[in-house]
Amino acid sequence: MSELPSLPVTFRPGHTRVILLTAGVAIFATISGVALLLEQLGPGEKLSFVVTGGLIFWVLAQLARVKVVADDSGVTVVNIASKRRLEWAEILQVNLRQGDPWVFLDLSDGTSLPALGIQPGIAKQRAIADARALRALAEAHTIRDPEQHQG
């Protein structure tokens, strides 16, 4: 197996992030520009255009914020509307199966947590490599955790 990535490491869908943020800026600028160029609009109507453009940018920025951050003590999963901190021992398995939209973490409490920071959409090979790296880190940290080997 290849060498583990040095910690801390952040996994995020880089291409998707760039596309979302670029689209957000372009949409905001276009809607705001149209509002300012339409002379028949009053100040309140112009403001409503700008606020609408700002809301669209905010939604796209929320979609772009997803990431998975691994450090010595565990993993932080930042999804669209949530953020969750996990200890290494809580992660039983890192899954990215054929057709999955993103990585799923099987947890010790019997649940599965989606980790949107690793998704094969635009950069499939990168997502596969990131999932393998996170899996290797989880396995390496679990093996070193003495509580996992108590009978």
Secondary structure by P-SEA (a helix, b strand, c coil): ccccccccccccaaaaaaaaaaaaaaaaaaaaaaaaacccccaaaaaaaaaaaaaaaaaaaaaaccbbbbcccbbbbbcccbbbbbcccccccccccccccbbbbbccccbbbbcccccccccaaaaaaaaaaaaaaaaaaaaaccccccc
